[in-house]
Amino acid sequence: MSTVFIAFQRNEESRCIVDAIVADNPNATVNDQPAMVKVDVPDQMVIRRSSIEEQIGRPFNLQELQINLITLSGHVDETDDEFTLSWKQ
């Protein structure tokens, strides 16, 4: 089993994004740091636009993830509705 992760600058907008990730990925582990927040998930992480919109309270384009993104690990598969990180077998 491999772990994928994504890390964001720590601020109010990324808090909503992290809350959405945790809601959609029950195996997620959140590591809060003073200036960033990192989310680890075994095997595959799915970030759903609809879940972020629910948390943030406005329309959200998944391209906006880039604004607060620090780093990520895994193969990226992106559509208008989902951003997926995984380790393809």
Backbone bond lengths (Angstrom), bond angles and torsions (degrees), N, CA, C in turn:
res aa  C-N    CA-C-N  psi(-1)  N-CA   C-N-CA  omega(-1)  CA-C   N-CA-C  phi
1 M - - - 1.446 - - 1.525 108.52 -
2 S 1.341 115.80 132.95 1.459 122.07 177.59 1.519 109.33 -113.10
3 T 1.306 115.32 154.59 1.455 121.18 -179.37 1.517 109.80 -108.57
4 V 1.331 115.82 135.69 1.461 121.62 171.34 1.519 106.92 -104.23
5 F 1.334 116.07 156.81 1.464 118.20 177.39 1.514 110.89 -149.75
6 I 1.330 113.51 161.75 1.453 121.96 173.75 1.520 106.77 -141.96
7 A 1.333 116.71 142.27 1.463 121.07 -179.50 1.524 109.07 -129.96
8 F 1.324 115.39 137.87 1.460 123.28 -179.16 1.521 110.62 -124.40
9 Q 1.335 115.96 155.88 1.451 120.62 167.96 1.527 106.38 -60.80
10 R 1.292 115.70 144.49 1.467 119.03 -177.34 1.527 109.44 -86.56
11 N 1.334 115.81 112.77 1.461 121.82 176.15 1.531 108.48 -158.58
12 E 1.313 116.68 -178.81 1.467 120.85 -174.46 1.533 112.05 -65.03
13 E 1.324 117.66 -41.05 1.461 120.23 -179.59 1.530 111.12 -65.64
14 S 1.318 117.26 -44.63 1.460 118.45 -179.20 1.533 111.33 -70.12
15 R 1.318 118.44 -25.10 1.470 120.14 174.66 1.523 109.80 -60.66
16 C 1.330 117.13 -42.05 1.471 121.21 177.95 1.527 110.88 -64.89
17 I 1.320 116.52 -39.77 1.466 120.97 178.83 1.526 110.14 -63.98
18 V 1.320 116.92 -45.11 1.468 121.34 179.46 1.523 110.18 -63.74
19 D 1.325 118.35 -41.94 1.464 120.87 177.39 1.525 111.00 -58.84
20 A 1.341 116.90 -39.81 1.469 120.87 178.21 1.529 111.05 -67.02
21 I 1.331 116.80 -40.93 1.466 120.58 178.69 1.522 110.38 -62.09
22 V 1.312 117.19 -45.42 1.466 121.67 -179.33 1.533 110.47 -64.24
23 A 1.321 117.43 -38.89 1.468 120.51 179.11 1.533 111.37 -63.62
24 D 1.331 117.24 -36.70 1.460 121.53 -177.48 1.529 114.17 -89.59
25 N 1.328 117.12 -13.56 1.467 121.98 -177.93 1.524 108.68 -130.13
26 P 1.336 117.68 86.33 1.465 121.00 -173.85 1.530 114.81 -59.90
27 N 1.328 118.36 -20.66 1.465 121.02 179.30 1.525 112.94 -90.03
28 A 1.327 116.57 8.24 1.466 120.90 -177.50 1.527 111.41 -68.62
29 T 1.330 114.89 143.89 1.452 122.70 173.67 1.519 107.84 -119.46
30 V 1.320 116.44 126.87 1.462 121.33 -178.45 1.514 109.19 -103.01
31 N 1.319 115.92 130.93 1.458 123.03 178.47 1.528 107.66 -118.78
32 D 1.343 116.41 101.72 1.464 121.84 179.24 1.517 110.31 -83.79
33 Q 1.313 115.37 130.48 1.464 123.15 174.95 1.528 107.22 -120.48
34 P 1.322 118.48 167.08 1.465 119.40 -179.95 1.537 113.88 -57.36
35 A 1.325 118.80 -37.90 1.468 120.77 -175.37 1.523 113.61 -114.55
36 M 1.332 117.28 -4.05 1.468 119.02 -178.54 1.513 110.67 -150.35
37 V 1.326 114.07 165.10 1.459 121.11 174.19 1.523 106.84 -132.13
38 K 1.328 115.72 130.23 1.462 122.43 -177.17 1.520 108.20 -116.85
39 V 1.336 115.62 136.56 1.457 121.18 179.07 1.524 107.93 -119.16
40 D 1.329 116.64 122.87 1.466 123.84 176.95 1.521 108.75 -107.57
41 V 1.346 115.58 139.61 1.464 121.05 176.18 1.525 107.92 -140.27
42 P 1.326 117.92 133.13 1.464 119.77 175.69 1.529 110.90 -64.66
43 D 1.314 116.07 133.74 1.470 125.30 172.34 1.525 116.89 67.51
44 Q 1.326 119.18 -58.70 1.463 120.46 -174.35 1.519 111.79 -149.57
45 M 1.325 115.91 136.10 1.458 123.00 176.00 1.525 107.81 -119.48
46 V 1.329 115.87 130.41 1.462 121.00 176.43 1.524 107.73 -115.76
47 I 1.331 115.35 125.20 1.464 121.93 177.19 1.523 106.05 -110.58
48 R 1.326 116.22 116.19 1.462 121.17 -175.86 1.532 111.24 -102.16
49 R 1.322 114.95 131.66 1.465 121.06 178.20 1.528 110.47 -56.58
50 S 1.329 117.10 -45.07 1.468 121.24 -177.44 1.527 111.82 -61.30
51 S 1.320 117.73 -37.36 1.475 120.76 179.25 1.519 111.02 -69.13
52 I 1.331 116.95 -38.90 1.464 119.96 177.59 1.522 109.75 -66.27
53 E 1.329 117.09 -43.10 1.468 120.59 178.93 1.519 111.02 -59.16
54 E 1.318 116.15 -38.57 1.464 120.45 178.57 1.531 110.91 -63.98
55 Q 1.322 117.21 -41.15 1.464 122.05 -178.77 1.529 112.25 -74.68
56 I 1.340 115.88 -39.45 1.467 120.57 -172.24 1.534 112.18 -88.56
57 G 1.343 115.80 -20.23 1.452 119.84 175.44 1.522 115.80 77.77
58 R 1.331 116.44 25.44 1.466 120.99 178.15 1.525 108.52 -159.53
59 P 1.346 117.45 165.53 1.463 118.91 174.34 1.526 110.32 -60.12
60 F 1.326 116.23 144.52 1.465 121.01 -176.59 1.517 109.02 -137.85
61 N 1.318 116.53 128.45 1.461 122.84 174.47 1.525 106.37 -96.11
62 L 1.320 118.27 127.75 1.467 120.59 -176.89 1.527 113.26 -58.53
63 Q 1.327 118.20 -20.30 1.466 120.89 174.72 1.531 110.86 -61.85
64 E 1.342 117.00 -23.74 1.461 121.45 178.62 1.524 112.71 -65.57
65 L 1.329 117.87 -15.60 1.467 120.04 175.61 1.524 110.46 -56.86
66 Q 1.333 116.57 -31.85 1.462 122.14 -176.36 1.529 112.57 -63.82
67 I 1.324 117.62 -26.13 1.471 121.17 -175.00 1.528 111.36 -60.58
68 N 1.321 117.35 -44.05 1.465 121.78 -176.39 1.524 113.40 -108.84
69 L 1.337 117.26 5.42 1.458 121.89 -177.70 1.523 111.45 -71.44
70 I 1.326 116.30 133.21 1.459 121.87 174.02 1.519 109.76 -100.33
71 T 1.335 116.52 -52.76 1.466 121.04 -178.88 1.515 109.47 -161.04
72 L 1.327 114.89 165.70 1.460 120.56 175.17 1.518 108.84 -151.43
73 S 1.321 115.83 164.03 1.455 121.54 179.65 1.514 108.78 -139.43
74 G 1.337 116.19 126.63 1.450 122.27 179.26 1.515 110.13 132.59
75 H 1.316 115.42 169.22 1.457 121.26 175.40 1.524 107.92 -77.85
76 V 1.318 116.30 135.01 1.458 121.79 -177.82 1.517 110.33 -98.46
77 D 1.321 115.85 132.34 1.455 123.07 170.68 1.522 105.65 -129.65
78 E 1.329 116.56 118.29 1.463 119.99 -172.05 1.523 111.15 -127.29
79 T 1.331 115.06 133.11 1.464 122.62 170.76 1.524 106.73 -124.55
80 D 1.318 117.05 -176.43 1.463 120.12 176.95 1.527 111.33 -68.27
81 D 1.339 117.24 -23.18 1.464 121.24 -174.53 1.521 115.58 -107.74
82 E 1.341 117.49 -20.73 1.467 119.93 -177.39 1.522 111.31 -143.14
83 F 1.321 114.42 144.83 1.461 123.64 174.08 1.522 104.64 -120.82
84 T 1.329 116.79 115.86 1.469 120.71 -175.03 1.529 110.42 -117.79
85 L 1.324 115.18 133.51 1.463 122.28 172.21 1.518 106.98 -112.94
86 S 1.327 116.91 132.41 1.459 120.41 178.52 1.519 109.78 -155.67
87 W 1.312 115.09 168.78 1.455 121.99 169.63 1.505 105.95 -110.13
88 K 1.305 116.64 104.45 1.461 121.42 -178.88 1.510 109.98 -68.09
89 Q 1.308 115.89 138.84 1.464 122.09 -179.73 1.508 110.38 -87.74
